[in-house]
Structures are given as structure tokens and as C-alpha cells.
Amino acid sequence: MNRQPILLPCMILYYSPGKKPFLAGPPEENKPTIREITDDEARILTLCQGEITLTDIAAKLNMDQTQVKSTSDKFSKEPDLFLQFIEDTEKHPSPTPHMEIAMEILSERDSAHEFIDNTGLLHEYHTGQITDAIEQFESHETTISHVYQQPHPALRGLSYGARLAEKFCEMEIMEKCTNILEIGGGTGFVARDFLGYLHQNQSIVFQNLYYVLLELSPVLLEGQKEYTRMYSNTIAQVLGDALAPPFIAGKFSLIIANEMIADLPSVFVKKEWMNRNTGHEIPAEAIPALKYINDFDVTVKDAFPEFLVNLGAWQLLEHIHLLLTPGGFALITEYGSPWRYPVAVHLPDHTEYAIHFGHLEEIAIRIGFDVRLEKMADFFDMDLDVTTLERMSLTILNQSLLSHLSQDPLPILAFTPEMLKQALGDLYPHIYNLRFSSLKQAGSQGSPSVFHALILRKKP
Ligand SMILES: C[S@@+](CC[C@H](N)C(=O)[O-])C[C@H]1O[C@@H](n2cnc3c(N)ncnc32)[C@H](O)[C@@H]1O
């Protein structure tokens, strides 16, 4: 009885006196997972937060110790296993950093082995399979800018698009900026808030601006038109492919590609293909990648014998260079690493590949950019001490708990405790075991931990 029980993070408790209490777990096959429990069990579980012992719980609830013990036995043993004890969790430390790094590196090799040429697939996906703009980013590919679509304490009280505009003002590049291109604008929220910030805070800059959205998906393009309608005199939406941009050279003073380069094709390469005298049959799609590696002296010494490269992102750098005015800036953000090779990220309906930013940096320098690679959090000066609801908690809350109560799901945002309290209203005090963690932790919604920002300036 002197052990301290803790309800696992995969279980959220609903307890409102007078209503049927239940535990909600991760949804299975899109159906809520619900386990109804008794009132007394719920009262005990509300106190299972790893802070007090079973004896203390019995005393606090004025309950018989054997009742508390039998509830704790019930939920901590097969088949339930919802409860653990703090003492046991400490006996099973999480994987060491070495193991994590080893597993990450092996996933590079596995991604190369399992790779299927995705050039046509990605194009077809974007042109034909996206059916609803909001749904796309709520359910299929939730981007960082999407979860920060509302003013947020991690971004100095601004939304993502507004903070982006503020950051460019701080970098003193907006005064000289007239034509802006945003490639792959998703919902259009970034453009809307970017222009909104300038409209409010930099009216002279705003008056001289022309903002173009280039988008491959016709459905997203329509969404962008709708969500940026209030700035229709300043903005234009163009349907087209980033890898064949329909613009003249030197047209833009600023280009933004926000979380879109992982959508561009990657290719499979074998080290043995790099030796031209071997006479190997080289697939056509790998030839341009080999040419980059050779012509731009891209470092691949540290690659496995078979590896992937972000060819589409490399090609985009050349287009950006051509489209920028001399001295113009570009910002590319995406998930990835400065040294890791592309790994597959399996989304519900398409597969993307994380970015090797070290390669991108090398190629950008050789093309003729001044280059700065930063962690996204540093670029935006994000406050990483802010805590937000963990992704797993938000999924269980939406898909199991709220669904069981026949309530609408919450939007997918980086909810701070205050934001969640406001969104859930009277329900909030009756929901237990929601997990929040700081934005430094990868599991918190809105954590930028794997995201980078590549800042490019075309040499004058
Ligand atoms: C992951 S979403 C990011 C959307 C938005 N920038 C954000 O941060 O939420 C990728 C965007 O790029 C677009 N896209 C993908 N491939 C493209 C291409 N080849 N040319 C232009 N847009 C493309 C997608 O349709 C989508 O709008």
C-alpha cells in the first residue's frame, strides 16, 4: 500500500459526479476506445498521478484500503495494465541516446531498401487526391504553421504567419521587398496572417506588396483564394508546379517554401553508380542526382552503400536562385537533420522523406547563395518553455473521449493548458490525465524539435 500508482498517458479519465465515468484510450480503426468504470474506481483513478501512495489515496477518499488495493490490482494487471507504479517505471529506463541514434541511422538504410520511386505518385497525389483544404491539415498532414494558426505564447503572442512577417521586419528585409512568392501555401493561413501583420504594422510596406501563391493542388488553391480573400488586391494564386515555375527570372525579392520540400521527389542512389566506369545500368531518375553529387561535390562519403537524396529539393534551390532578384531572400523550412539521410515518413495517404539539410546547404552555397541553417525554434525565437498538450492526449481526447460524448472534435492546435481550458469550457475540470509537455519534447503538439530553417540570400 505504500506504492504510488500512476495512470498511463494512453488513458484519459472522464469523471463528472452524477454521470457515467469512463476511461478513453487510443482509437482503434478510427473507432473510440472506451472502458466504462464505477464511480468509486473513477474517484480512485483521479488521484493516480504518481504522487501519493495507495494508503494516502484511501485516506483522502475516506475509503477502505482493501477497496483501493483491489481497484489498483484490477487496473495494473492483465488484461488492463492501465496503471503502473512510479517505482516500476523508474526500473525501466527509456532507451539510451546511443540506441536512439543507432535506430535512427538504421532507419536511413531501411528507407533506402524499401524505397519506391515516388516522382509520379507525389504529383498525382497533390493534383488529384486532396479533397478538402482544412481536412488535409487536420487529419492527413498537420504542419507546424497549422497548429500555430492562432496567436500563441510560444511565438510572442502571434500566429505563425504573423510571426514570420515580424521576423522578416526584424531582419530588415521587408522595406526592400515588393514581390513575394510563397510556394505550396496549404490552407493559405500563413499568407493571410503574414499580410495581416504587415497591413496592421507596416502599412507602407504593405501598400507596395504583391504576394503570389504557387500551388500544385487545385483544391488547396481554391482554399487559399477563400482564406486570403480580404487581401485580394495584393495577392494572386497560381496553379503550377514548383519544379516548373511559370514565372520570369528575377521576379521575386522574397520566396517562402514553408514545410513543402519533403513533398518533392526523392531518389534512390547506389554508391557504385558514382564510379562511371563500372558500366552499371543506372535508372533514369537517379542520373540527375548523380550529376549534382558530382558537379556540386556533395558529401556522400558517410552514406550507406544504398541511400536516398532529396533531388526535388535540390532542383528547387536552382529555381529559387533563378526567380530571385540579386540580393533577394528565401526561407525554406522543413523537418529533417543537418546530417541524416532522408528517411520515410508515412502519412495516412502518402509517404514523404525527411530532408538532409547538410546536402541542401552545400548545394545552395555552390549555386551562389549566402546560406544560414538554423533550428526552426531559433529562427522564430520560439519560447520552448511553453507547454502544450501532447499529441497522444489530443488524439484520445478528440477521437475517443469527445466522440463518445457526441461532442465535436477540437481543432488540431498547439493547446496550452489555458487554451484547452477555454476550448473545453465546463468539460475541462472533468477530464483527468491529459498530458502536457514543454515544446522541447518531441511529443508535444507544435514541438519544432526536428524542424530547420534554411535562410538563403542570392548574392548581389
Ligand atoms: C505539407 S503542405 C505545407 C503547407 C503550408 N505551407 C503549411 O506550412 O502548412 C505542402 C504544400 O505544398 C504543396 N505542394 C506540394 N508539391 C508541390 C509542387 N511540386 N509545387 C507546388 N506546390 C506543391 C502542397 O499542395 C501543399 O500546399
The ligand as an SDF file (V2000), in Angstrom:
LIG
                    3D

 27 29  0  0  0  0  0  0  0  0999 V2000
    2.8320   19.9420  -46.2820 C   0  0  0  0  0  0  0  0  0  0  0  0
    1.9960   21.1490  -47.1510 S   0  0  0  0  0  0  0  0  0  0  0  0
    2.5070   22.6540  -46.3620 C   0  0  0  0  0  0  0  0  0  0  0  0
    1.5030   23.7260  -46.5000 C   0  0  0  0  0  0  0  0  0  0  0  0
    1.8350   25.0560  -45.8230 C   0  0  0  0  0  0  0  0  0  0  0  0
    2.9960   25.6560  -46.3920 N   0  0  0  0  0  0  0  0  0  0  0  0
    1.9750   24.8600  -44.3400 C   0  0  0  0  0  0  0  0  0  0  0  0
    3.0570   25.1290  -43.7990 O   0  0  0  0  0  0  0  0  0  0  0  0
    1.0010   24.4310  -43.7090 O   0  0  0  0  0  0  0  0  0  0  0  0
    2.7870   21.2140  -48.7160 C   0  0  0  0  0  0  0  0  0  0  0  0
    2.1950   22.2030  -49.6610 C   0  0  0  0  0  0  0  0  0  0  0  0
    2.9660   22.2380  -50.8630 O   0  0  0  0  0  0  0  0  0  0  0  0
    2.1200   21.9540  -51.9750 C   0  0  0  0  0  0  0  0  0  0  0  0
    2.9530   21.2840  -52.9880 N   0  0  0  0  0  0  0  0  0  0  0  0
    3.4310   20.0420  -52.9570 C   0  0  0  0  0  0  0  0  0  0  0  0
    4.1810   19.7800  -54.0470 N   0  0  0  0  0  0  0  0  0  0  0  0
    4.1760   20.9110  -54.7780 C   0  0  0  0  0  0  0  0  0  0  0  0
    4.7640   21.2890  -56.0120 C   0  0  0  0  0  0  0  0  0  0  0  0
    5.5150   20.4370  -56.7100 N   0  0  0  0  0  0  0  0  0  0  0  0
    4.5410   22.5360  -56.4690 N   0  0  0  0  0  0  0  0  0  0  0  0
    3.7800   23.4290  -55.7690 C   0  0  0  0  0  0  0  0  0  0  0  0
    3.1900   23.1140  -54.6040 N   0  0  0  0  0  0  0  0  0  0  0  0
    3.3850   21.8810  -54.1230 C   0  0  0  0  0  0  0  0  0  0  0  0
    1.0180   21.1170  -51.3680 C   0  0  0  0  0  0  0  0  0  0  0  0
   -0.1070   21.0050  -52.1810 O   0  0  0  0  0  0  0  0  0  0  0  0
    0.7990   21.8900  -50.0770 C   0  0  0  0  0  0  0  0  0  0  0  0
    0.1000   23.0850  -50.2930 O   0  0  0  0  0  0  0  0  0  0  0  0
  1  2  1  0
  2  3  1  0
  2 10  1  0
  3  4  1  0
  4  5  1  0
  5  6  1  0
  5  7  1  0
  7  8  2  0
  7  9  1  0
 10 11  1  0
 11 12  1  0
 11 26  1  0
 12 13  1  0
 13 14  1  0
 13 24  1  0
 14 15  1  0
 14 23  1  0
 15 16  2  0
 16 17  1  0
 17 18  1  0
 17 23  2  0
 18 19  1  0
 18 20  2  0
 20 21  1  0
 21 22  2  0
 22 23  1  0
 24 25  1  0
 24 26  1  0
 26 27  1  0
M  CHG  2   2   1   9  -1
M  END
$$$$
